[in-house]
Amino acid sequence: MSHALEEIKHRRFTVKQTDITISADLHLCEPLMRLYIHGLMLPQLNDFDSYSGKQVGLGGAVQLHIAQDPTIRNNVKKLSVFLKKTADRLFTDKDKQLMLVARQVLQSI
């Protein structure tokens, strides 16, 4: 990821800044953020069973119990939907509160 960021900086891309609350430097990193979310985060969150079991070293009784907790599974599903909407800018007018949260999350990703 750091190599990709350096390449982005060296190429001096011009970006159309549609959201003035996010700095121009962070807009340059948007392709990296999309890659990180769609390539790493969403596959793990959407396939929670595969990434929370013995095959990835989480085979302890407590860890398996936590992974099967319906509340945690629901939270992981909601987080996955939120990250996808954030990366793809799919929020609607009824999601105004989530849009505000998404802006803060985008800056920290």
TARA-V846692 format. One record per pair of residues at least 24 apart in sequence whose ideal C-beta (glycine too) atoms are under 10 Angstrom apart, sorted by sequence separation. I is the first residue (numbers start at 1). J is the second residue. If there is no record, write none. Layout:
BEGIN
I,J + I,J
END
This chain:
BEGIN
5,29 + 8,32 + 48,72 + 49,73 + 52,76 + 4,29 + 7,32 + 48,73 + 51,76 + 5,31 + 83,109 + 4,31 + 5,32 + 1,29 + 4,32 + 48,76 + 48,77 + 2,32 + 46,76 + 1,32 + 4,35 + 45,76 + 46,77 + 4,36 + 44,76 + 45,77 + 48,80 + 45,78 + 47,80 + 1,35 + 45,79 + 46,80 + 1,36 + 45,80 + 46,81 + 44,80 + 45,81 + 42,79 + 43,80 + 45,82 + 41,79 + 42,80 + 45,83 + 46,84 + 1,40 + 41,80 + 42,81 + 45,84 + 42,83 + 41,83 + 42,84 + 37,80 + 41,84 + 38,83 + 42,87 + 37,83 + 38,84 + 41,87 + 36,83 + 37,84 + 37,86 + 38,87 + 33,83 + 37,87 + 38,88 + 36,87 + 37,88 + 34,86 + 35,87 + 33,86 + 34,87 + 33,87 + 34,88 + 30,87 + 41,109 + 19,89 + 18,89 + 33,105 + 37,109 + 33,106 + 36,109 + 34,109 + 30,106 + 33,109 + 29,106 + 32,109 + 21,100 + 27,106 + 30,109 + 19,99 + 26,106 + 29,109 + 22,103 + 26,107 + 21,103 + 26,108 + 21,104 + 26,109 + 19,103 + 22,106 + 23,107 + 21,106 + 22,107 + 21,107 + 19,106
END
